Amino acid sequence: MELLNNKKRIYFDNSATTAVASEVVEAMGPYFTDFFGNASSVHSFGQQAKAAMDKARRQVAALIGAEFNEIVFLSGGTEANNLAIRGITQAYQDKGRHIITSQFEHPAVLNTCASLEKQGWQVTYLPVYENGIVRLEDVKAAMTDQTLLVTLMHANNEIGTIQPIAEIAKFIKEDIRPKRKNIFLHTDAVQTVGKVSLDVKSLGVDMLSISAHKLHAPKGIGALYIRKGVRIASQQTGGHQERDRRAGTENIPAIVAFGCAAELARKNIDTYTRQVEPLRDYLEQQIAKNIPDLVFNGDHNYRLPNIANISFKYVDGEALLIALDLKGVAVSTGAACASGSTEQSHVLVALGLEKDVVRGSLRFSLSRYNTREEVDYLLEVLPAVVEKLRRISPLYQERLKQESLKSQIA
Ligand SMILES: Cc1ncc(COP(=O)(O)O)c(C=O)c1O
């Protein structure tokens, strides 16, 4: 465990971002110095860069069961979601003007859909219910003869629930496509890739977003899988990079890093589940045993192996986060892009949770680098921190008063 000012520093915020693996740092290093060429150049420097990029493209494609040419490198999950949604709606705008999505998507999807609504597109935001899972029958009911795109996340970034994407894909393939071939399914798999094994062909999606910094590669690099035969309107005008789907000189060191991380993730995928899931379950069980008044958010069966989202009633999540940070433990109250704002988590609100439960929620997100020793340290410090914060909560005091009155009457 890393020590800082004699304090343990533990990172349980791997859904926000991950540490870059040492193998990845080593792999990308020479592409800043010795092999710095532009992949579009004809000379040997360029060809070295191109060969490295080709290798990385094969590594990323292999991780998700895609073909080499179906991977477009870009700057990350946000851009992948933008390219998928804007690119498809522009390319096929004469084929339909309706999008189906859900209420608890990442802002990169929600805000893109909202901006398309302003341009006259119709968007249906499906409910996700208390368990945080979209229902196939709702997708069926929302479908109109104008529906061009269904965009639903593969796993939610705050609670980790996995959506029935394969069932939705099957419905589209069997019930809709025979009547209307121009209907597309996109999934934001930023939180899933590298954590559960995933194959784009058996999933049945047309597009899938990946972000490298969630799987131990650097920030600012990612990919969009685009199934062969699907057209997409590029969102930048410029050169012919990425087969005209994403203009701009490719970031070779980052792409090499992404490829290396993808290969490591593919090799580690079974150990990931075997190692991280029991650790997460242990964390949850021990917290449940030692701290009263909790709510565990999101479905417990269909979810990622690394996320636990727990509401600590009568506690302000933000205060709990800060108190834990002072003890050297980094967690989150929700998505990193939303924290710092006073807005409530739109994900937990979509689950229909009471305000107080939403306010007290914390996300613990693990990686393959976390250890039992680290979880034990959290379990050691957490009960006292929660208790201390509850003692200054007027709501909690009120509850204690009510309980003592009840016991006096009894
Ligand atoms: C589900 C989901 N989609 C998209 C993104 C955005 O990815 P990036 O940070 O690479 O832009 C994130 C990042 O937190 C995410 O969790």
The ligand as an ORCA input file, in Angstrom:
! r2SCAN-3c Opt
* xyz 0 1
  C     -20.572      5.302    -19.223
  C     -19.605      6.359    -19.653
  N     -19.685      6.866    -20.887
  C     -18.837      7.808    -21.333
  C     -17.845      8.304    -20.531
  C     -16.918      9.358    -21.058
  O     -15.670      8.810    -21.392
  P     -14.388      9.766    -21.523
  O     -14.002     10.157    -20.145
  O     -13.364      8.907    -22.186
  O     -14.791     10.906    -22.379
  C     -17.713      7.829    -19.229
  C     -16.687      8.372    -18.303
  O     -16.855      8.424    -17.128
  C     -18.612      6.826    -18.782
  O     -18.550      6.311    -17.540
*
